Amino acid sequence: MLTVVAGALGAGKTRWIWDQMTALKGPEPLIYINPLTIGVDAYRLLLDMPHLQIEADLSKAVQVAKSKAIYLELPHHLSLELPSLDEVPHRKVAVINAHASTRVGWELWADEVVISSVLSSVDISASANTDVWQASLQGQVLDPASLHTFWQELVQGAYGQMMRTKAVFELADGQAIYVDHLPRQETTYQDLPLPKWLEGRPQRFSGIEMVGQGLDKVAIASTLQDCCLTDATLASHQAALKQSQTYSHSEAA
């Protein structure tokens, strides 16, 4: 069965999908599709559900929709009416908060409307002129202090009006973190359940996805690049961390 999920930015669409997937019992295969994104949400779901199949090709997933449970999360910049969806029966679910100004529109589109517990989300009309910027950061390790400065500038509007940003970053201490921000809310930081990467450049997913208006994409990319460690600096950090671990182990002994 194919379930198409859409809704306001930050309303809790991925969380609702996670709830549905974890509640399913039995051997039925699970597929998650989030087209035209670099995969921040897909990666977080995969960390909780290693058996989950991530699919980027919508047409391929549609072919197996009758035998597998498929959740298609539509990003706001993708049309709600995809021609390829006409080929297979599907259920349309809209996830919004209780105060969504576009609630009537979602009720007209969806077979089911889910009122999420999220207190604040960002409603964007279909005619709104928005920018989408995203980048893969795999292999890049960021300096925490520089990243903090960049993030504060970003959410305060230095690079345009930010409506939603979420990212997975690799930090100099080897830790991978998830970062999420919506306007008028504090940024959420979450350590990911991954081992610290202390040998060379990380060979696992990291990246950033951003929606806003009037975004200075060149400045965003340049500033973010300035936060990334060079090979020499990264090697120095990792050597110091490994030496510190060795010292701690000898002290404990």
C-alpha positions as CSV (number, residue, x, y, z in Angstrom):
1,M,0.0,0.0,0.0
2,L,1.3,3.4,-1.0
3,T,0.7,6.3,1.5
4,V,1.5,9.8,0.3
5,V,2.3,12.2,3.1
6,A,2.4,16.0,2.8
7,G,1.9,19.0,5.0
8,A,3.3,22.2,6.4
9,L,7.1,22.6,7.0
10,G,8.0,21.2,10.4
11,A,4.5,19.9,11.1
12,G,5.8,16.4,12.0
13,K,5.4,14.4,8.7
14,T,8.5,12.3,9.2
15,R,7.6,11.7,12.8
16,W,4.2,10.5,11.8
17,I,5.7,8.2,9.2
18,W,8.1,6.8,11.9
19,D,5.1,6.1,14.2
20,Q,3.3,4.2,11.4
21,M,6.4,2.2,10.5
22,T,7.3,1.2,14.0
23,A,3.7,0.1,14.7
24,L,3.6,-2.3,11.7
25,K,4.0,-5.9,12.6
26,G,5.0,-8.8,10.4
27,P,7.4,-9.4,7.5
28,E,6.0,-6.8,5.1
29,P,8.9,-4.8,3.5
30,L,9.0,-1.1,4.2
31,I,10.0,1.5,1.7
32,Y,10.5,5.3,2.3
33,I,10.7,7.8,-0.5
34,N,11.5,11.5,-0.1
35,P,12.2,12.7,-3.6
36,L,14.2,15.8,-4.6
37,T,16.0,15.9,-1.2
38,I,19.5,14.8,-0.2
39,G,18.1,12.5,2.4
40,V,18.4,13.9,5.9
41,D,15.0,12.5,7.0
42,A,15.7,9.2,5.2
43,Y,19.0,8.8,7.1
44,R,17.4,9.4,10.5
45,L,14.7,6.8,9.8
46,L,17.3,4.4,8.6
47,L,19.3,4.7,11.9
48,D,16.2,3.6,13.8
49,M,15.1,1.0,11.3
50,P,18.1,-0.6,9.6
51,H,15.8,-2.9,7.6
52,L,14.1,0.1,5.9
53,Q,14.6,0.4,2.1
54,I,15.3,3.9,0.9
55,E,14.2,4.5,-2.7
56,A,14.8,7.6,-4.8
57,D,13.1,6.3,-7.9
58,L,9.4,7.0,-7.5
59,S,8.4,5.0,-10.6
60,K,10.3,1.9,-9.4
61,A,8.6,2.1,-6.0
62,V,5.2,2.5,-7.6
63,Q,5.7,-0.8,-9.4
64,V,5.9,-2.7,-6.1
65,A,3.3,-0.7,-4.2
66,K,0.8,-3.6,-4.1
67,S,3.2,-5.9,-2.2
68,K,5.1,-3.5,0.1
69,A,4.3,-0.8,2.5
70,I,5.5,2.5,0.9
71,Y,5.6,5.9,2.5
72,L,6.2,8.8,0.1
73,E,6.9,12.1,1.9
74,L,6.4,15.0,-0.5
75,P,8.7,18.0,0.0
76,H,6.8,21.3,-0.2
77,H,8.4,22.2,-3.5
78,L,7.0,19.1,-5.3
79,S,3.5,19.1,-6.8
80,L,0.9,17.4,-4.8
81,E,-0.5,15.9,-8.0
82,L,2.1,13.6,-9.4
83,P,1.0,11.8,-12.6
84,S,2.8,8.6,-11.7
85,L,0.6,8.2,-8.6
86,D,-2.5,7.8,-10.8
87,E,-1.1,4.4,-11.8
88,V,-1.6,2.8,-8.4
89,P,-4.1,3.1,-5.5
90,H,-2.8,5.2,-2.7
91,R,-3.9,7.0,0.5
92,K,-3.2,10.7,0.9
93,V,-2.4,12.0,4.4
94,A,-1.9,15.6,5.4
95,V,0.0,16.4,8.6
96,I,-0.6,19.9,10.0
97,N,-0.9,21.6,13.3
98,A,-4.1,22.8,14.9
99,H,-3.6,26.4,13.8
100,A,-2.6,25.9,10.2
101,S,-4.0,28.7,8.0
102,T,-4.1,26.4,5.0
103,R,-6.1,23.7,6.8
104,V,-9.1,23.9,4.3
105,G,-6.8,23.3,1.4
106,W,-5.2,20.2,3.0
107,E,-8.6,18.8,3.9
108,L,-9.7,19.1,0.2
109,W,-6.5,17.2,-1.0
110,A,-6.2,14.6,1.7
111,D,-8.0,11.4,2.5
112,E,-7.0,11.8,6.1
113,V,-5.8,14.9,8.0
114,V,-3.6,14.4,11.0
115,I,-3.4,17.1,13.6
116,S,0.1,16.9,15.0
117,S,1.3,18.0,18.5
118,V,3.8,20.4,17.0
119,L,3.1,23.8,18.3
120,S,4.6,25.8,15.4
121,S,5.0,25.0,11.7
122,V,5.4,27.0,8.6
123,D,2.5,27.2,6.1
124,I,3.4,28.0,2.6
125,S,0.9,28.7,-0.1
126,A,1.3,27.0,-3.5
127,S,2.0,30.4,-5.1
128,A,4.7,31.5,-2.6
129,N,8.1,32.1,-4.0
130,T,10.5,30.0,-2.0
131,D,14.1,29.0,-2.3
132,V,15.4,25.5,-1.6
133,W,19.1,24.9,-0.9
134,Q,20.7,21.6,0.0
135,A,24.1,20.1,-0.1
136,S,25.8,16.8,0.7
137,L,28.5,17.2,3.3
138,Q,29.8,13.6,3.3
139,G,33.4,13.5,4.3
140,Q,33.4,17.0,5.7
141,V,34.1,17.6,9.4
142,L,33.1,20.9,10.9
143,D,34.7,23.1,13.6
144,P,32.0,23.5,16.3
145,A,32.7,27.1,17.1
146,S,32.6,28.1,13.4
147,L,29.5,26.1,12.9
148,H,27.8,27.8,15.9
149,T,28.6,31.3,14.5
150,F,27.3,30.3,11.0
151,W,24.1,28.8,12.5
152,Q,23.3,31.9,14.5
153,E,23.8,34.1,11.5
154,L,21.6,31.8,9.4
155,V,18.6,31.7,11.8
156,Q,18.8,35.4,12.4
157,G,18.4,36.2,8.7
158,A,21.9,37.1,7.6
159,Y,21.5,34.9,4.5
160,G,17.8,35.6,3.8
161,Q,14.6,34.5,5.5
162,M,15.0,31.0,6.7
163,M,11.8,29.0,7.0
164,R,13.2,25.5,7.8
165,T,16.6,24.0,8.1
166,K,17.7,20.6,9.1
167,A,21.1,18.9,8.8
168,V,23.4,16.1,9.9
169,F,26.9,17.4,10.7
170,E,30.1,15.6,11.6
171,L,32.0,17.5,14.3
172,A,35.7,17.6,15.1
173,D,35.3,15.4,18.2
174,G,34.1,12.5,15.9
175,Q,30.4,12.9,16.9
176,A,27.6,13.1,14.4
177,I,24.7,15.4,15.3
178,Y,21.3,16.2,13.9
179,V,20.3,19.9,13.9
180,D,16.8,21.3,13.3
181,H,15.4,24.8,13.3
182,L,12.0,26.5,12.6
183,P,11.3,30.2,13.0
184,R,10.4,31.4,16.5
185,Q,11.8,28.3,18.0
186,E,15.1,27.3,19.6
187,T,17.4,25.1,17.5
188,T,17.2,21.4,18.4
189,Y,20.5,19.5,18.6
190,Q,20.6,15.7,18.9
191,D,23.6,13.4,19.1
192,L,23.1,10.6,16.6
193,P,23.5,6.9,17.8
194,L,26.7,6.4,15.9
195,P,30.3,5.6,17.0
196,K,32.7,8.5,17.0
197,W,34.7,8.7,13.7
198,L,38.3,9.2,14.7
199,E,40.2,7.9,11.6
200,G,40.2,10.1,8.5
201,R,37.2,11.6,6.9
202,P,33.8,10.1,7.8
203,Q,32.5,7.6,5.2
204,R,28.8,8.1,6.2
205,F,26.0,10.4,5.4
206,S,26.0,14.1,6.3
207,G,24.2,17.0,4.6
208,I,21.9,20.0,5.0
209,E,18.5,20.9,3.6
210,M,17.1,24.5,3.8
211,V,13.9,26.2,2.7
212,G,13.5,30.0,2.8
213,Q,13.0,33.2,0.8
214,G,15.7,35.4,-0.8
215,L,18.4,33.0,0.3
216,D,22.0,34.0,-0.6
217,K,23.0,30.5,-1.7
218,V,26.5,31.4,-2.7
219,A,27.2,33.1,0.7
220,I,25.7,30.1,2.6
221,A,27.8,27.6,0.7
222,S,31.0,29.7,1.1
223,T,30.5,30.2,4.8
224,L,29.7,26.6,5.5
225,Q,32.8,25.6,3.6
226,D,34.8,27.9,5.8
227,C,33.6,25.9,8.8
228,C,35.1,22.6,7.4
229,L,38.4,21.4,8.7
230,T,41.4,20.9,6.3
231,D,43.1,17.5,6.1
232,A,45.9,18.7,8.3
233,T,43.7,20.2,11.0
234,L,41.5,17.1,11.0
235,A,44.4,14.8,11.4
236,S,45.7,16.9,14.3
237,H,42.4,16.8,16.0
238,Q,42.0,13.1,15.7
239,A,45.6,12.4,16.9
240,A,44.9,14.5,20.0
241,L,41.6,12.7,20.6
242,K,43.2,9.3,20.3
243,Q,46.1,10.3,22.6
244,S,43.6,11.5,25.1
245,Q,41.7,8.3,25.0
246,T,44.9,6.3,25.5
247,Y,45.8,8.4,28.5
248,S,42.3,8.0,30.0
249,H,42.5,4.2,29.6
250,S,45.9,4.1,31.3
251,E,44.7,6.2,34.2
252,A,41.7,3.9,34.6
253,A,44.0,0.9,34.7
